[in-house]
Structures are given as structure tokens and as C-alpha cells.
Amino acid sequence: MDMSALNALTTQVLWAAFFLSVLFGAIAQRTHFCTMGAVGDIVTMGDWTRMRMWSMAIGVAMIGFYTLAAAGQIDPAKTLYASSRFIWLSALTGGFLFGFGMVLASGCGSKTLVRIGGGNLKSVVVFLVMGIAGFATLKGITAVVRVATVDRVTLDFSSNTTLPDLLSQAVGLSPIASGLVLALLLGLGLIVWALLGRDFIRFDNLLAGLGMGAVIVAMWWVSGHLGYVAEHPDTLQEAFLATNSGRSEALSFVSPVAYTLDWVMFFSDKAKLLTIGIVSVVGVVAGSALYAVPTRNFRWEGFRDAKDTANHLAGGALMGVGGVVAMGCTVGQGLSGISTLGMTSIVALAAIIAGCVAALKYQLWQLEQSA
């Protein structure tokens, strides 16, 4: 493949990622798909509807990911989440920080982008703070702390730290076959559980569950198959086009926000190239706005007072640091990562939920004290 063909393929990958993220943003705006909201509904009202949306999306993403793998379309061993290092402490610490922060900031990384598309100026501030804190944790002052502390605590395995890889060693199946079996069992279980919810079978609920899961699967195909080059003309090595990690990626919204700010600030630097993550950030905002404006859901919203401002600043910082430490957010680990059945993603997701519950309880306690 010559450079002109490679550049054309890169453009295709970026446009495909952009349109999928537009779809993600539009669905999220219409259905109010939100992980923090899902946990909050349970804690405050006992309503599991949005949690069932999220569970269905996870089930669809799991089944879709390993169906693509079984069809030879993608390689699970070459994703961002594939590693023989089980960074359990990073996942626990970062996940909890992110989960706590997203409550203070009124939503996770993806919800922040959706809110921006709906006219929320508070989310613009969260976006900036999260991006700066995220970049500092990738390459700056908090990155030094991260590398010197939680990143040092790992468990090393002889294979990738995914449930399919561990199962394959026990039963003698290939990792992909084991993954397909597990994905079908767990994924179908989550989908059935969602469908059994009282009054769950409504258009918006199904659109959120099936639609969000399908977008994640499509992103895996775009990055892991469409964007895969067996031999890059410059390096003569395999490559995944337009990714920040150099591996196949799906959607995530902490590191990509940091890279978006970096791309904007250093736009004239020719070394700063558009990536799937960057166009996805823009796409979610655009998709949310495209739905919010014609349906009259677009409205400007600012901070109520200094306390509200402080909470959002702290929440954005915690999400930026926590999302990078945990290698993902509620979408990055809670949908994209969990679809690979990676152990780190499972721990990170559990920690995010725990952090979210802790923050919600803290806010309820504050309300009780003020009353």
C-alpha cells in the first residue's frame, strides 16, 4: 500500500468514527443514556430502567466483539485493553476516583460531551478541567505520581488478562472460542435480564441498549479491521490507523478529551494528527446538538453558585486523573473494555460504580445535614 492509498484509508476511518460518534451522541441525548444517572436512579429512587439500558448495551457489545473476533474481523490480542499485566490497583484507584468525580461533575465523560451539545456551559468547564487533568496524568506531573505508585503494583500473567484467555488454559479451547462462549452466556444473560424489567420494552430503552452496544461493536470493526494495515509503508510493520495508542480502540472519553485539547492548542504542529478519539469527541457533541436543537431540548445552563462551581471543578479533575489511571471511563472501560472481557476492565467498572455510589451517598448526607 502506497502513501496516497494509506491517507485515503485513514480518512475513511476518521469519517466512519465521526459518524458513529454522532450517532452515539444523538442516542444519548434522546434516551438520557447515562451511567451516573443509572446508578443514581437506583440509589435515590430504586429505579433500574437506565441500568437495564446499560446492561443491554454491555451484552450487545460483548456478543458483537467476540462475533467479530470469531469471524476473523478483529484480533482481541491487539486491542488497547489486551495485556499480560493485571493492573488491579490502578483500576481500583482510578475507577473509584472517576466514579466519585462524575457525580460531582453531574455526569461522566460522555455525558459531559452530550450536555455540551445541549447547551450546558458547566460541562464546557468540566471538559476543559478533565482534559487538562487527563493530559497531566498521561504525560505531566500526575503522570510521575501515577508511574511511581499505582502502576508499579501489578500481577503478571503468561497470557492476556482476559477471562477468555484464562478459560482457554483451563478447558483447552482457543481464546477466541472461549470468548465467544462467555460472551454469549454473559451477554445474553444481561440482555434477557434487561428485557425482563417491568415496562422496559419501550422504544427509547431498546434504542439505548441495542443502539449503544451496536455503536461500540461498529467502532471495534472500524478500528480493528477497516483501519488495520498489515505493513505500514513507512515502518514496514502492522499498524492501526488513526489511533493514539497504536492498537485497535473503540470509544472512550477521558484520554481522547486530553488529546483533543492538545490537538487544538498545537494545531499548527504537523505532528499533531487527527485520531479516532479526537473525532469521536467532536462527533458526540455534534450528535447531541443535532438532536437537541430541532427537538427544542437545547438550552443554556450555567453554574448556580460558588459551591456548584467548586463541585464541577473537582469532579472534572477527579475524572481526568481517574480515567487515565484506570485506562478508561464508563464508556472506555464500562462498554469498550468490558466487551473484551478483560479483568482490568471488570475491576475498573466495579470501582467506578463504587465511587459513584459513595459520592451519591455523600451528597445525600450533605442534604440531610443542611436540612
Secondary structure, 3 states (H helix, E strand, C coil): CCHHHHHHHHHHHHHHHHHHHHHHHHHHHHHCCCHHHHHHHHHHHCCCHHHHHHHHHHHHHHHHHHHHHHCCCCCHHHECCCCCEECHHHHHHHHHHHHHHHHHCCCCHHHHHHHHHCCEHHHHHHHHHHHHHHHHHHHCHHHHHHHHCHHHCCEECCCCCEHHHHHHHHHCCCHHHHHHHHHHHHHHHHHHHHHCCCCCCCHHHHHHHHHHHHHHHHHHHHHHHHCEECCCCCCCCCEECCCCCCCECCCCCCHHHHHHHHHHHCCCCCCCCCCHHHHHHHHHHHHHHHHHCCCCCCCCECCCCHHHHHHHHHHHHHHHHHHHHCCCCCCHHHHHHHHCCEHHHHHHHHHHHHHHHHHHHHHHHHHHHHC
